[in-house]
């Protein structure tokens, strides 16, 4: 009877299907509108009067804890200047090379000022500000152990877990006709441990950002840094995906910091010729014209 009744009312059946389609479409459209009209995180930051910035504490001279227990470094100064430009106070949230993105995705921080290179892979998860720091990636080695990147081929080397230095080393090897062997890469969760592994001969080299390796080499005369680069480093401030108001506010703040001359003072403090890790400035924050 049920089958005969349904077949006997094709118009009624079609009406039910059509109504279900309309209801589903209305739900999707409504959801889209809600997402579009959802307030920017910038409004929440302004309301609470606090910018929660994810910053590392293990990455000198970008950000670290000094001998007096103070949170200092280039990224710390940039984050402080950013918060001031936004008219709020800064709340520093400890992150590492893995949590700086996961904390953003989970809403635990508003921005990540954490020496984070802007890569295509990372950009698929979050958005990035304009580049505010430029450097290169290479290897920390023991003096006299190797002379060039070619001497590291086929040897055990170290990288930070989650670092794009792994991809840069793979790309360098491939471009030079060599095979990338994952078993020859040792991933570390602590930069100091990685540097110690080089010192002890456990690994032939440790790939990281030039300025970080330079700080280790300056503190230990037995270590040095190769001049050759395996890839470039372009740091951006990480922000939540598809929040154009927050992204604009961060970019505009960076441009004001650059235009005022404050950026140059911060850079000179940590990377200038008289600093512990001199890195010649190789880029400039783009300042957009008014109007």
N, C-alpha and C positions, 0 to 999 in steps of 0.2 A: 504494500500500500504506500509506503513512504517513497519508494522509487517512482511509482506511477504518479503520485501527487506532485513530486518535484518536476518530473518530465512534463506534466500537464500544465505547469506554470512557468514557462521559460521567461516571460516578461518580469515576473516577480523575482526570479533567480538573478536575472541580469541587473535588476534594480539593487538587489542586495550587494552584488559585486561592485556596482558603480558607487554606492554609498560608502563601501569599505575603502575604495580608492580615494574618494573625496576626503574622508576622515583622515586617512594616512597622509595625504598631501597637505592637508591643513596643519597637521602635527609637525611635519618637516619644515614647512614655511614658517610656522610660528617659532620653531626652535631656531631657525636661521635668523629670524628677526631678533629674537632674544639675545643671540650671540653677538649680533651686530650692535645692538643697543647697550650691551653690557659695558659698564664703566671701565675705563682704563685703570690699571694698577696705580698709575700716577696719582689719581684722585685719592686712592686709599693711603698712599705714602704721604701726601699733603695733609690729609685728615689726621693721621696718627702722629705726624710731625717727626717721623723717623724713617730713614732709608736703611733697610737691612741689606748690607753688602757682604757677600761671601768672599772672604779673603784668606789666602793661605798663610801659614806661620812657619813653613819649612822651606822657603824659597828665596833666600837672600840673593841679591839686594832688593828683590821685588817686594817681599813681605816676610818678616820674621820677628822673633822675640829677642830683644837685645839683652845685654848683661844686667840691666836694671829691671828686666821683666816687662818692658814696654813693647807694644806692637808697633813696629816701624817698617819703613821701606818705601820704595817708589809707588807701589800700588796703594799702600796705606795713605800716602799723601794725595794721590789722585782721587781716591775715594772720599777723603775728607773735603777736598776742593769741590767734588761733584755734589756732595750733600749740601755744602754751603751755597752753591749756585742754585740748588733746588729749594733753598730756604728751610731745610730740615736738619736735624742732627743725625749723625752717623752711628749705626749699630753694627759693629764688626762681628761677623759670624764665621767661625772656623770652618774651612773646607779644605779638601785636598784635590789631587788630580782627577779623582773619580766623582766625588760628591759635589763639585762646583757646578756640574750640569744636573745631577739628580736632585739637588736641593732646589734648583730653579724650577724643574719640572714639577716638583712636589709643592711649590709655593712656600718653601721655608725661607727663601731669600728673594729680594726684589731684583737685585743685579749681582753679577759675579765679576768682581775686579780681582782677577786671580791669575794673572800672567797666562791668559788663555789664547792660544793661537787660533785665528779664524780659519777653519778648514771647511771643505764642502761637507764632510761627514758630520761635523758638529752643527753646521748650519741647517742640517735637515731636522735637528731637534730644537734648536733655539735660534734667536736672532742675535746679531752682533752690532755693536756701535761702529763708528769709524775707527780705523786703526789708530792707536795712540802710542804704540811702541814697536820698533823695528829692530830686528837682530838676525842672527843666523844660527843654525845648529851644526855642531861638529863634535869632536871627541876629546875627552880628557884622557891623557896617557901618562905613563911613567917616562921621564926624560931618558932618551937614548933607546927606548924600546922599539918604537916604530918611527918612520920618517914621513909617511903619507897615509892617506886613506887606503891606498892599494895594499899596504902592508897589513891591514886589518882583515882582509878577505880570508875567509876560512877559519877565523879565530873567534873565540867566545868574547862577546861584547855585552855591555849592560845598557839598559834603557829603563826609564820610569814606566811603571804600569800605566796604561792609558795615554802615554805620550805619543804624539804624531811623529816623534823621532824614529819610531819603528817603521812607519810608512816611508819616511824620508830615506832611511838606510836601505830599505827594500828597493825603492826607486833608483837610488844611486847605484846599487849593485846591478840591477837590471840594465840600466843605461850604459854600464861599463862591461856588459857581456858576462856578468857573473850571476850565480844562482843564490837566491835568498834561502838560507837554511834556518827555519824557526828554532831548531834545537840549539843553535849557536847564540841565541839571544836570551839573556838572563834579565828578567823583569824585577825591578826593585820598588819597594814602597817607601824607601827612605833614601834621600840623596846622599846623606853622609855615609850611609852603609855602602852605597855604590862607589863613592869616591875611595873609601877604605879598601874595597875589593880591587880597585885599580892599583892602589898603593901596595897591596899584598901580593899582587900578581895573579889573583884569582880570575880576573878578566883582563883582556888586552886593552880595553878602552871602554869609556862610558859616554854615551851620546846624550847631550842635553843642549840647552840654550847656551850660547857662547858666554854671556855675562855671568851665568851661574857657575860655569866651569872655571871661568877666570878667577872667581872669588876663592874657589878651592885651590887653584894653582898658586895664588898669591899667599895663601896661608901655609902651603906646603911646597918647599923648594924642589922636592923630588918629583913633582907633577908639572905638567905643562899642557897647553891646549893647541891642537892642530889648527892651522890657518884655513885649511880647505873646509868648505861647507858641504854638508849633505842635503841642505835645504834651507829655505828662508823662514823667518818667524815674523808674523804680523799679528800682534795682540789686539783684541777688541774687548769691550765690556759686554758680557753676556746679559741678555734681557729675555723676557718671556716672549714666546713666539706670537706674532700677529698683534702686538700691542704697539701700534704706531705712535700713539701719544707719548708713551714712556720712552720709546726709542728716539723720537724727536727731541724730547726733553734732555735725554742723555747726550745726544749729539750736539745740541745747541749749547749745553753746559761745557762740553769739551772744547767747543770753538771759542767760547768766552774765556775759558782758562788759557787757551793758546793765545788769543788776541791780547789779553792783558799782560802777557809776559810771565805769568805764574808758571805755566808749563815748563818754560826754559829754566826757571829757578829750581823747580823740582827735579828736572832731568839732570841739571848740573850737579845737584846735591848727591845724586846716587850714581850717575854715569859720566860725569864730567871728567876732565883731565886730571883733577886732583882727588878724585874719588878712589875707593878701593877697587872698583871695577870699571875703568874707563872704556866706554863704548861710544865711538863717534856717532853723532846723530845722523841717521841716514834717511829720515823721512820727516814729514811735517803734517800736522793735523790740518785737513782742508777746512778753510774758513769761507763760508758762503757769503756772498754779498747781500746787503739789504735791498728790499724792493722787489 
